[in-house]
C-alpha cells in the first residue's frame, strides 16, 4: 500500500500587509463594532474599548462619529 502527500506552499501567495493597510482593517473592524452597538447588538463596554482604540490610532471624536454615521451625542462616552 502506498500513498503520496501533497505539500502546500502558501508563503509565496500570501501578501504581507503594510502598517497602513493593517490600521485600515483595525479601524473598519472597530467602526463596525460601534455600528452594532448603536443597533443594540454590542455592549457599551465593547463600544468604549473600540473608541479608545480608534483614538489611539489618531481619530478624533468627530471623525469616529462621522465614520459610524451617527451624531456625536449618540456616543456619550466619546
PDB file with one MODEL, atoms N, CA, C and O in Angstrom:
MODEL        1
ATOM      1  N   UNK A   1       0.852  -1.168   0.000  1.00  0.00           N
ATOM      2  CA  UNK A   1       0.000   0.000   0.000  1.00  0.00           C
ATOM      3  C   UNK A   1       0.901   1.234   0.000  1.00  0.00           C
ATOM      4  O   UNK A   1       1.845   1.316   0.785  1.00  0.00           O
ATOM      5  N   UNK A   2       0.613   2.180  -0.867  1.00  0.00           N
ATOM      6  CA  UNK A   2       1.406   3.398  -0.945  1.00  0.00           C
ATOM      7  C   UNK A   2       0.499   4.616  -1.073  1.00  0.00           C
ATOM      8  O   UNK A   2      -0.650   4.504  -1.501  1.00  0.00           O
ATOM      9  N   UNK A   3       1.006   5.738  -0.712  1.00  0.00           N
ATOM     10  CA  UNK A   3       0.253   6.985  -0.841  1.00  0.00           C
ATOM     11  C   UNK A   3       1.234   8.111  -1.118  1.00  0.00           C
ATOM     12  O   UNK A   3       2.437   7.987  -0.885  1.00  0.00           O
ATOM     13  N   UNK A   4       0.701   9.193  -1.612  1.00  0.00           N
ATOM     14  CA  UNK A   4       1.541  10.363  -1.860  1.00  0.00           C
ATOM     15  C   UNK A   4       0.919  11.557  -1.147  1.00  0.00           C
ATOM     16  O   UNK A   4      -0.301  11.716  -1.117  1.00  0.00           O
ATOM     17  N   UNK A   5       1.753  12.367  -0.592  1.00  0.00           N
ATOM     18  CA  UNK A   5       1.278  13.544   0.139  1.00  0.00           C
ATOM     19  C   UNK A   5       1.491  14.787  -0.711  1.00  0.00           C
ATOM     20  O   UNK A   5       2.476  14.909  -1.439  1.00  0.00           O
ATOM     21  N   UNK A   6       0.550  15.694  -0.598  1.00  0.00           N
ATOM     22  CA  UNK A   6       0.651  16.974  -1.300  1.00  0.00           C
ATOM     23  C   UNK A   6       1.086  18.008  -0.278  1.00  0.00           C
ATOM     24  O   UNK A   6       0.480  18.137   0.786  1.00  0.00           O
ATOM     25  N   UNK A   7       2.110  18.723  -0.595  1.00  0.00           N
ATOM     26  CA  UNK A   7       2.586  19.774   0.303  1.00  0.00           C
ATOM     27  C   UNK A   7       2.202  21.127  -0.285  1.00  0.00           C
ATOM     28  O   UNK A   7       2.582  21.477  -1.402  1.00  0.00           O
ATOM     29  N   UNK A   8       1.445  21.867   0.499  1.00  0.00           N
ATOM     30  CA  UNK A   8       1.024  23.194   0.072  1.00  0.00           C
ATOM     31  C   UNK A   8       2.049  24.225   0.517  1.00  0.00           C
ATOM     32  O   UNK A   8       2.519  24.205   1.655  1.00  0.00           O
ATOM     33  N   UNK A   9       2.378  25.100  -0.371  1.00  0.00           N
ATOM     34  CA  UNK A   9       3.277  26.192  -0.029  1.00  0.00           C
ATOM     35  C   UNK A   9       2.557  27.504  -0.287  1.00  0.00           C
ATOM     36  O   UNK A   9       2.499  27.994  -1.415  1.00  0.00           O
ATOM     37  N   UNK A  10       2.015  28.056   0.778  1.00  0.00           N
ATOM     38  CA  UNK A  10       1.230  29.282   0.651  1.00  0.00           C
ATOM     39  C   UNK A  10       2.061  30.534   0.876  1.00  0.00           C
ATOM     40  O   UNK A  10       1.583  31.640   0.620  1.00  0.00           O
ATOM     41  N   UNK A  11       3.259  30.393   1.335  1.00  0.00           N
ATOM     42  CA  UNK A  11       4.045  31.579   1.667  1.00  0.00           C
ATOM     43  C   UNK A  11       4.306  32.457   0.442  1.00  0.00           C
ATOM     44  O   UNK A  11       4.473  33.669   0.582  1.00  0.00           O
ATOM     45  N   UNK A  12       4.342  31.878  -0.733  1.00  0.00           N
ATOM     46  CA  UNK A  12       4.555  32.669  -1.940  1.00  0.00           C
ATOM     47  C   UNK A  12       3.314  33.473  -2.319  1.00  0.00           C
ATOM     48  O   UNK A  12       3.421  34.535  -2.931  1.00  0.00           O
ATOM     49  N   UNK A  13       2.147  32.969  -1.956  1.00  0.00           N
ATOM     50  CA  UNK A  13       0.898  33.595  -2.370  1.00  0.00           C
ATOM     51  C   UNK A  13       0.351  34.587  -1.343  1.00  0.00           C
ATOM     52  O   UNK A  13      -0.502  35.409  -1.679  1.00  0.00           O
ATOM     53  N   UNK A  14       0.821  34.525  -0.115  1.00  0.00           N
ATOM     54  CA  UNK A  14       0.310  35.392   0.936  1.00  0.00           C
ATOM     55  C   UNK A  14       1.006  36.741   0.863  1.00  0.00           C
ATOM     56  O   UNK A  14       2.234  36.831   0.884  1.00  0.00           O
ATOM     57  N   UNK A  15       0.207  37.767   0.778  1.00  0.00           N
ATOM     58  CA  UNK A  15       0.735  39.125   0.682  1.00  0.00           C
ATOM     59  C   UNK A  15       0.856  39.711   2.089  1.00  0.00           C
ATOM     60  O   UNK A  15      -0.083  39.634   2.881  1.00  0.00           O
ATOM     61  N   UNK A  16       1.989  40.283   2.388  1.00  0.00           N
ATOM     62  CA  UNK A  16       2.169  40.926   3.684  1.00  0.00           C
ATOM     63  C   UNK A  16       1.510  42.296   3.668  1.00  0.00           C
ATOM     64  O   UNK A  16       1.608  43.044   2.695  1.00  0.00           O
ATOM     65  N   UNK A  17       0.840  42.605   4.765  1.00  0.00           N
ATOM     66  CA  UNK A  17       0.160  43.892   4.875  1.00  0.00           C
ATOM     67  C   UNK A  17       1.112  44.946   5.409  1.00  0.00           C
ATOM     68  O   UNK A  17       1.935  44.673   6.283  1.00  0.00           O
ATOM     69  N   UNK A  18       0.992  46.140   4.881  1.00  0.00           N
ATOM     70  CA  UNK A  18       1.766  47.258   5.405  1.00  0.00           C
ATOM     71  C   UNK A  18       1.078  47.760   6.676  1.00  0.00           C
ATOM     72  O   UNK A  18      -0.061  47.387   6.960  1.00  0.00           O
ATOM     73  N   UNK A  19       1.759  48.589   7.421  1.00  0.00           N
ATOM     74  CA  UNK A  19       1.158  49.141   8.643  1.00  0.00           C
ATOM     75  C   UNK A  19      -0.092  49.946   8.334  1.00  0.00           C
ATOM     76  O   UNK A  19      -1.058  49.904   9.096  1.00  0.00           O
ATOM     77  N   UNK A  20      -0.088  50.678   7.229  1.00  0.00           N
ATOM     78  CA  UNK A  20      -1.240  51.486   6.843  1.00  0.00           C
ATOM     79  C   UNK A  20      -2.445  50.594   6.535  1.00  0.00           C
ATOM     80  O   UNK A  20      -3.565  50.897   6.948  1.00  0.00           O
ATOM     81  N   UNK A  21      -2.219  49.508   5.818  1.00  0.00           N
ATOM     82  CA  UNK A  21      -3.307  48.583   5.494  1.00  0.00           C
ATOM     83  C   UNK A  21      -3.840  47.900   6.751  1.00  0.00           C
ATOM     84  O   UNK A  21      -5.044  47.680   6.884  1.00  0.00           O
ATOM     85  N   UNK A  22      -2.942  47.569   7.663  1.00  0.00           N
ATOM     86  CA  UNK A  22      -3.350  46.949   8.922  1.00  0.00           C
ATOM     87  C   UNK A  22      -4.189  47.922   9.741  1.00  0.00           C
ATOM     88  O   UNK A  22      -5.198  47.528  10.326  1.00  0.00           O
ATOM     89  N   UNK A  23      -3.784  49.186   9.790  1.00  0.00           N
ATOM     90  CA  UNK A  23      -4.556  50.202  10.511  1.00  0.00           C
ATOM     91  C   UNK A  23      -5.959  50.341   9.923  1.00  0.00           C
ATOM     92  O   UNK A  23      -6.931  50.477  10.665  1.00  0.00           O
ATOM     93  N   UNK A  24      -6.068  50.309   8.599  1.00  0.00           N
ATOM     94  CA  UNK A  24      -7.380  50.419   7.953  1.00  0.00           C
ATOM     95  C   UNK A  24      -8.284  49.253   8.348  1.00  0.00           C
ATOM     96  O   UNK A  24      -9.475  49.445   8.593  1.00  0.00           O
ATOM     97  N   UNK A  25      -7.721  48.045   8.412  1.00  0.00           N
ATOM     98  CA  UNK A  25      -8.510  46.881   8.820  1.00  0.00           C
ATOM     99  C   UNK A  25      -8.985  47.014  10.263  1.00  0.00           C
ATOM    100  O   UNK A  25     -10.133  46.702  10.578  1.00  0.00           O
ATOM    101  N   UNK A  26      -8.095  47.479  11.136  1.00  0.00           N
ATOM    102  CA  UNK A  26      -8.449  47.652  12.544  1.00  0.00           C
ATOM    103  C   UNK A  26      -9.525  48.729  12.687  1.00  0.00           C
ATOM    104  O   UNK A  26     -10.483  48.553  13.439  1.00  0.00           O
ATOM    105  N   UNK A  27      -9.372  49.835  11.974  1.00  0.00           N
ATOM    106  CA  UNK A  27     -10.360  50.913  12.027  1.00  0.00           C
ATOM    107  C   UNK A  27     -11.716  50.416  11.538  1.00  0.00           C
ATOM    108  O   UNK A  27     -12.733  50.670  12.183  1.00  0.00           O
ATOM    109  N   UNK A  28     -11.743  49.714  10.412  1.00  0.00           N
ATOM    110  CA  UNK A  28     -13.014  49.195   9.887  1.00  0.00           C
ATOM    111  C   UNK A  28     -13.683  48.256  10.877  1.00  0.00           C
ATOM    112  O   UNK A  28     -14.900  48.310  11.057  1.00  0.00           O
ATOM    113  N   UNK A  29     -12.896  47.387  11.528  1.00  0.00           N
ATOM    114  CA  UNK A  29     -13.457  46.451  12.497  1.00  0.00           C
ATOM    115  C   UNK A  29     -14.115  47.204  13.653  1.00  0.00           C
ATOM    116  O   UNK A  29     -15.236  46.876  14.044  1.00  0.00           O
ATOM    117  N   UNK A  30     -13.437  48.198  14.198  1.00  0.00           N
ATOM    118  CA  UNK A  30     -13.968  48.915  15.363  1.00  0.00           C
ATOM    119  C   UNK A  30     -15.127  49.843  15.000  1.00  0.00           C
ATOM    120  O   UNK A  30     -16.014  50.073  15.822  1.00  0.00           O
ATOM    121  N   UNK A  31     -15.129  50.373  13.789  1.00  0.00           N
ATOM    122  CA  UNK A  31     -16.287  51.163  13.340  1.00  0.00           C
ATOM    123  C   UNK A  31     -17.515  50.256  13.224  1.00  0.00           C
ATOM    124  O   UNK A  31     -18.616  50.649  13.609  1.00  0.00           O
ATOM    125  N   UNK A  32     -17.326  49.051  12.695  1.00  0.00           N
ATOM    126  CA  UNK A  32     -18.441  48.095  12.616  1.00  0.00           C
ATOM    127  C   UNK A  32     -18.935  47.729  14.010  1.00  0.00           C
ATOM    128  O   UNK A  32     -20.135  47.551  14.218  1.00  0.00           O
ATOM    129  N   UNK A  33     -18.016  47.615  14.965  1.00  0.00           N
ATOM    130  CA  UNK A  33     -18.384  47.330  16.344  1.00  0.00           C
ATOM    131  C   UNK A  33     -19.251  48.452  16.909  1.00  0.00           C
ATOM    132  O   UNK A  33     -20.238  48.186  17.594  1.00  0.00           O
ATOM    133  N   UNK A  34     -18.889  49.706  16.627  1.00  0.00           N
ATOM    134  CA  UNK A  34     -19.691  50.845  17.090  1.00  0.00           C
ATOM    135  C   UNK A  34     -21.076  50.847  16.442  1.00  0.00           C
ATOM    136  O   UNK A  34     -22.072  51.153  17.097  1.00  0.00           O
ATOM    137  N   UNK A  35     -21.134  50.508  15.168  1.00  0.00           N
ATOM    138  CA  UNK A  35     -22.429  50.457  14.486  1.00  0.00           C
ATOM    139  C   UNK A  35     -23.320  49.368  15.091  1.00  0.00           C
ATOM    140  O   UNK A  35     -24.529  49.558  15.225  1.00  0.00           O
ATOM    141  N   UNK A  36     -22.722  48.225  15.456  1.00  0.00           N
ATOM    142  CA  UNK A  36     -23.501  47.161  16.111  1.00  0.00           C
ATOM    143  C   UNK A  36     -23.992  47.625  17.478  1.00  0.00           C
ATOM    144  O   UNK A  36     -25.101  47.281  17.887  1.00  0.00           O
ATOM    145  N   UNK A  37     -23.179  48.400  18.183  1.00  0.00           N
ATOM    146  CA  UNK A  37     -23.595  48.947  19.478  1.00  0.00           C
ATOM    147  C   UNK A  37     -24.797  49.874  19.305  1.00  0.00           C
ATOM    148  O   UNK A  37     -25.744  49.816  20.090  1.00  0.00           O
ATOM    149  N   UNK A  38     -24.762  50.716  18.294  1.00  0.00           N
ATOM    150  CA  UNK A  38     -25.864  51.653  18.061  1.00  0.00           C
ATOM    151  C   UNK A  38     -27.160  50.924  17.702  1.00  0.00           C
ATOM    152  O   UNK A  38     -28.253  51.428  17.962  1.00  0.00           O
ATOM    153  N   UNK A  39     -27.035  49.740  17.108  1.00  0.00           N
ATOM    154  CA  UNK A  39     -28.221  48.941  16.770  1.00  0.00           C
ATOM    155  C   UNK A  39     -28.647  48.033  17.916  1.00  0.00           C
ATOM    156  O   UNK A  39     -29.661  47.342  17.821  1.00  0.00           O
ATOM    157  N   UNK A  40     -27.865  48.034  19.015  1.00  0.00           N
ATOM    158  CA  UNK A  40     -28.224  47.237  20.181  1.00  0.00           C
ATOM    159  C   UNK A  40     -27.593  45.859  20.218  1.00  0.00           C
ATOM    160  O   UNK A  40     -27.979  45.031  21.043  1.00  0.00           O
ATOM    161  N   UNK A  41     -26.641  45.594  19.354  1.00  0.00           N
ATOM    162  CA  UNK A  41     -26.047  44.270  19.289  1.00  0.00           C
ATOM    163  C   UNK A  41     -24.766  44.099  20.085  1.00  0.00           C
ATOM    164  O   UNK A  41     -24.281  42.977  20.224  1.00  0.00           O
ATOM    165  N   UNK A  42     -24.206  45.174  20.607  1.00  0.00           N
ATOM    166  CA  UNK A  42     -22.960  45.111  21.369  1.00  0.00           C
ATOM    167  C   UNK A  42     -23.133  45.850  22.688  1.00  0.00           C
ATOM    168  O   UNK A  42     -24.010  46.703  22.828  1.00  0.00           O
ATOM    169  N   UNK A  43     -22.288  45.513  23.649  1.00  0.00           N
ATOM    170  CA  UNK A  43     -22.354  46.166  24.955  1.00  0.00           C
ATOM    171  C   UNK A  43     -21.672  47.539  24.904  1.00  0.00           C
ATOM    172  O   UNK A  43     -20.871  47.826  24.015  1.00  0.00           O
ATOM    173  N   UNK A  44     -22.013  48.364  25.877  1.00  0.00           N
ATOM    174  CA  UNK A  44     -21.405  49.695  25.946  1.00  0.00           C
ATOM    175  C   UNK A  44     -19.905  49.589  26.235  1.00  0.00           C
ATOM    176  O   UNK A  44     -19.113  50.397  25.750  1.00  0.00           O
ATOM    177  N   UNK A  45     -19.527  48.596  27.022  1.00  0.00           N
ATOM    178  CA  UNK A  45     -18.109  48.410  27.350  1.00  0.00           C
ATOM    179  C   UNK A  45     -17.300  48.087  26.094  1.00  0.00           C
ATOM    180  O   UNK A  45     -16.184  48.581  25.927  1.00  0.00           O
ATOM    181  N   UNK A  46     -17.855  47.268  25.221  1.00  0.00           N
ATOM    182  CA  UNK A  46     -17.187  46.931  23.960  1.00  0.00           C
ATOM    183  C   UNK A  46     -17.041  48.170  23.081  1.00  0.00           C
ATOM    184  O   UNK A  46     -16.001  48.376  22.455  1.00  0.00           O
ATOM    185  N   UNK A  47     -18.082  48.987  23.039  1.00  0.00           N
ATOM    186  CA  UNK A  47     -18.037  50.212  22.239  1.00  0.00           C
ATOM    187  C   UNK A  47     -17.021  51.208  22.800  1.00  0.00           C
ATOM    188  O   UNK A  47     -16.322  51.878  22.040  1.00  0.00           O
ATOM    189  N   UNK A  48     -16.939  51.304  24.135  1.00  0.00           N
ATOM    190  CA  UNK A  48     -15.945  52.188  24.754  1.00  0.00           C
ATOM    191  C   UNK A  48     -14.538  51.747  24.391  1.00  0.00           C
ATOM    192  O   UNK A  48     -13.679  52.570  24.074  1.00  0.00           O
ATOM    193  N   UNK A  49     -14.312  50.442  24.441  1.00  0.00           N
ATOM    194  CA  UNK A  49     -12.998  49.891  24.100  1.00  0.00           C
ATOM    195  C   UNK A  49     -12.652  50.208  22.643  1.00  0.00           C
ATOM    196  O   UNK A  49     -11.518  50.574  22.330  1.00  0.00           O
ATOM    197  N   UNK A  50     -13.633  50.064  21.764  1.00  0.00           N
ATOM    198  CA  UNK A  50     -13.407  50.380  20.350  1.00  0.00           C
ATOM    199  C   UNK A  50     -13.069  51.849  20.164  1.00  0.00           C
ATOM    200  O   UNK A  50     -12.192  52.186  19.368  1.00  0.00           O
ATOM    201  N   UNK A  51     -13.754  52.728  20.886  1.00  0.00           N
ATOM    202  CA  UNK A  51     -13.466  54.164  20.794  1.00  0.00           C
ATOM    203  C   UNK A  51     -12.060  54.470  21.281  1.00  0.00           C
ATOM    204  O   UNK A  51     -11.351  55.282  20.686  1.00  0.00           O
ATOM    205  N   UNK A  52     -11.659  53.816  22.367  1.00  0.00           N
ATOM    206  CA  UNK A  52     -10.306  54.038  22.885  1.00  0.00           C
ATOM    207  C   UNK A  52      -9.252  53.628  21.868  1.00  0.00           C
ATOM    208  O   UNK A  52      -8.257  54.329  21.683  1.00  0.00           O
ATOM    209  N   UNK A  53      -9.465  52.507  21.217  1.00  0.00           N
ATOM    210  CA  UNK A  53      -8.510  52.028  20.210  1.00  0.00           C
ATOM    211  C   UNK A  53      -8.476  52.971  19.018  1.00  0.00           C
ATOM    212  O   UNK A  53      -7.405  53.258  18.484  1.00  0.00           O
ATOM    213  N   UNK A  54      -9.642  53.454  18.595  1.00  0.00           N
ATOM    214  CA  UNK A  54      -9.692  54.394  17.467  1.00  0.00           C
ATOM    215  C   UNK A  54      -8.986  55.700  17.810  1.00  0.00           C
ATOM    216  O   UNK A  54      -8.327  56.298  16.959  1.00  0.00           O
ATOM    217  N   UNK A  55      -9.125  56.141  19.059  1.00  0.00           N
ATOM    218  CA  UNK A  55      -8.412  57.356  19.478  1.00  0.00           C
ATOM    219  C   UNK A  55      -6.906  57.134  19.475  1.00  0.00           C
ATOM    220  O   UNK A  55      -6.145  58.030  19.110  1.00  0.00           O
ATOM    221  N   UNK A  56      -6.471  55.937  19.883  1.00  0.00           N
ATOM    222  CA  UNK A  56      -5.045  55.619  19.876  1.00  0.00           C
ATOM    223  C   UNK A  56      -4.489  55.619  18.458  1.00  0.00           C
ATOM    224  O   UNK A  56      -3.306  55.889  18.248  1.00  0.00           O
ATOM    225  N   UNK A  57      -5.344  55.315  17.490  1.00  0.00           N
ATOM    226  CA  UNK A  57      -4.929  55.331  16.092  1.00  0.00           C
ATOM    227  C   UNK A  57      -4.991  56.735  15.494  1.00  0.00           C
ATOM    228  O   UNK A  57      -4.685  56.920  14.316  1.00  0.00           O
ATOM    229  N   UNK A  58      -5.385  57.726  16.297  1.00  0.00           N
ATOM    230  CA  UNK A  58      -5.328  59.112  15.862  1.00  0.00           C
ATOM    231  C   UNK A  58      -6.636  59.712  15.386  1.00  0.00           C
ATOM    232  O   UNK A  58      -6.636  60.801  14.812  1.00  0.00           O
ATOM    233  N   UNK A  59      -7.747  59.033  15.608  1.00  0.00           N
ATOM    234  CA  UNK A  59      -9.038  59.585  15.183  1.00  0.00           C
ATOM    235  C   UNK A  59      -9.610  60.476  16.280  1.00  0.00           C
ATOM    236  O   UNK A  59      -9.502  60.160  17.465  1.00  0.00           O
ATOM    237  N   UNK A  60     -10.214  61.583  15.882  1.00  0.00           N
ATOM    238  CA  UNK A  60     -10.877  62.468  16.842  1.00  0.00           C
ATOM    239  C   UNK A  60     -12.295  61.955  17.095  1.00  0.00           C
ATOM    240  O   UNK A  60     -12.783  61.079  16.381  1.00  0.00           O
ATOM    241  N   UNK A  61     -12.946  62.506  18.111  1.00  0.00           N
ATOM    242  CA  UNK A  61     -14.326  62.105  18.425  1.00  0.00           C
ATOM    243  C   UNK A  61     -15.253  62.373  17.249  1.00  0.00           C
ATOM    244  O   UNK A  61     -16.125  61.562  16.939  1.00  0.00           O
ATOM    245  N   UNK A  62     -15.059  63.514  16.597  1.00  0.00           N
ATOM    246  CA  UNK A  62     -15.891  63.857  15.443  1.00  0.00           C
ATOM    247  C   UNK A  62     -15.682  62.854  14.305  1.00  0.00           C
ATOM    248  O   UNK A  62     -16.647  62.434  13.666  1.00  0.00           O
ATOM    249  N   UNK A  63     -14.437  62.472  14.052  1.00  0.00           N
ATOM    250  CA  UNK A  63     -14.158  61.505  12.989  1.00  0.00           C
ATOM    251  C   UNK A  63     -14.766  60.143  13.296  1.00  0.00           C
ATOM    252  O   UNK A  63     -15.249  59.458  12.395  1.00  0.00           O
ATOM    253  N   UNK A  64     -14.745  59.748  14.572  1.00  0.00           N
ATOM    254  CA  UNK A  64     -15.332  58.466  14.963  1.00  0.00           C
ATOM    255  C   UNK A  64     -16.837  58.481  14.718  1.00  0.00           C
ATOM    256  O   UNK A  64     -17.387  57.535  14.152  1.00  0.00           O
ATOM    257  N   UNK A  65     -17.506  59.556  15.145  1.00  0.00           N
ATOM    258  CA  UNK A  65     -18.952  59.670  14.959  1.00  0.00           C
ATOM    259  C   UNK A  65     -19.305  59.728  13.473  1.00  0.00           C
ATOM    260  O   UNK A  65     -20.288  59.127  13.041  1.00  0.00           O
ATOM    261  N   UNK A  66     -18.511  60.444  12.705  1.00  0.00           N
ATOM    262  CA  UNK A  66     -18.763  60.550  11.264  1.00  0.00           C
ATOM    263  C   UNK A  66     -18.596  59.194  10.583  1.00  0.00           C
ATOM    264  O   UNK A  66     -19.393  58.834   9.716  1.00  0.00           O
ATOM    265  N   UNK A  67     -17.570  58.442  10.968  1.00  0.00           N
ATOM    266  CA  UNK A  67     -17.338  57.125  10.368  1.00  0.00           C
ATOM    267  C   UNK A  67     -18.436  56.139  10.756  1.00  0.00           C
ATOM    268  O   UNK A  67     -18.803  55.271   9.964  1.00  0.00           O
ATOM    269  N   UNK A  68     -18.962  56.274  11.981  1.00  0.00           N
ATOM    270  CA  UNK A  68     -20.044  55.395  12.426  1.00  0.00           C
ATOM    271  C   UNK A  68     -21.402  55.864  11.916  1.00  0.00           C
ATOM    272  O   UNK A  68     -22.418  55.204  12.137  1.00  0.00           O
ATOM    273  N   UNK A  69     -21.415  57.006  11.233  1.00  0.00           N
ATOM    274  CA  UNK A  69     -22.634  57.590  10.658  1.00  0.00           C
ATOM    275  C   UNK A  69     -23.700  57.811  11.732  1.00  0.00           C
ATOM    276  O   UNK A  69     -24.843  57.370  11.614  1.00  0.00           O
ATOM    277  N   UNK A  70     -23.273  58.514  12.787  1.00  0.00           N
ATOM    278  CA  UNK A  70     -24.209  58.842  13.857  1.00  0.00           C
ATOM    279  C   UNK A  70     -23.865  60.226  14.406  1.00  0.00           C
ATOM    280  O   UNK A  70     -22.834  60.805  14.062  1.00  0.00           O
ATOM    281  N   UNK A  71     -24.727  60.736  15.246  1.00  0.00           N
ATOM    282  CA  UNK A  71     -24.455  62.014  15.892  1.00  0.00           C
ATOM    283  C   UNK A  71     -23.501  61.781  17.054  1.00  0.00           C
ATOM    284  O   UNK A  71     -23.481  60.707  17.654  1.00  0.00           O
ATOM    285  N   UNK A  72     -22.726  62.787  17.356  1.00  0.00           N
ATOM    286  CA  UNK A  72     -21.744  62.690  18.425  1.00  0.00           C
ATOM    287  C   UNK A  72     -22.403  62.407  19.768  1.00  0.00           C
ATOM    288  O   UNK A  72     -21.823  61.724  20.612  1.00  0.00           O
ATOM    289  N   UNK A  73     -23.601  62.922  19.970  1.00  0.00           N
ATOM    290  CA  UNK A  73     -24.312  62.715  21.251  1.00  0.00           C
ATOM    291  C   UNK A  73     -24.786  61.254  21.395  1.00  0.00           C
ATOM    292  O   UNK A  73     -25.068  60.808  22.507  1.00  0.00           O
ATOM    293  N   UNK A  74     -24.876  60.511  20.283  1.00  0.00           N
ATOM    294  CA  UNK A  74     -25.273  59.113  20.358  1.00  0.00           C
ATOM    295  C   UNK A  74     -24.186  58.266  21.008  1.00  0.00           C
ATOM    296  O   UNK A  74     -24.470  57.214  21.580  1.00  0.00           O
ATOM    297  N   UNK A  75     -22.952  58.724  20.920  1.00  0.00           N
ATOM    298  CA  UNK A  75     -21.834  58.041  21.553  1.00  0.00           C
ATOM    299  C   UNK A  75     -21.422  58.869  22.766  1.00  0.00           C
ATOM    300  O   UNK A  75     -20.459  59.633  22.708  1.00  0.00           O
ATOM    301  N   UNK A  76     -22.152  58.711  23.856  1.00  0.00           N
ATOM    302  CA  UNK A  76     -21.949  59.556  25.028  1.00  0.00           C
ATOM    303  C   UNK A  76     -20.583  59.399  25.668  1.00  0.00           C
ATOM    304  O   UNK A  76     -20.129  60.298  26.376  1.00  0.00           O
ATOM    305  N   UNK A  77     -19.926  58.289  25.438  1.00  0.00           N
ATOM    306  CA  UNK A  77     -18.628  58.014  26.064  1.00  0.00           C
ATOM    307  C   UNK A  77     -17.458  58.494  25.233  1.00  0.00           C
ATOM    308  O   UNK A  77     -16.309  58.309  25.634  1.00  0.00           O
ATOM    309  N   UNK A  78     -17.718  59.112  24.076  1.00  0.00           N
ATOM    310  CA  UNK A  78     -16.630  59.576  23.204  1.00  0.00           C
ATOM    311  C   UNK A  78     -16.019  60.839  23.755  1.00  0.00           C
ATOM    312  O   UNK A  78     -15.088  61.384  23.162  1.00  0.00           O
TER     313      UNK A  78
ENDMDL
END
